[in-house]
Amino acid sequence: MAAVGAVEITVDRLDVARACGREWPVPEGLAAELLPVAECVVFAGAHLGADAWPVEWADPDRVRQ
């Protein structure tokens, strides 16, 4: 679980750097450790920008009952 968290933090760091107009290459050693973990947890159909499963929103009127 900690390794998956490390992947998430690393990807978030990349996102923040890019949003700020900066590049932050993942250090080679860190990349070597995290790549096998990422390959295990990212599903085959994933693509850039899809970091969550589709969500079906509940009908608000039914939720309040």
ABEGO torsion letter per residue (X at the ends): XAAAAAAAAAAAAAAAAAAAGBBBBBBAAAAAAAAAAAAAABBAABBBGBABBBBBBBBAAAAAX
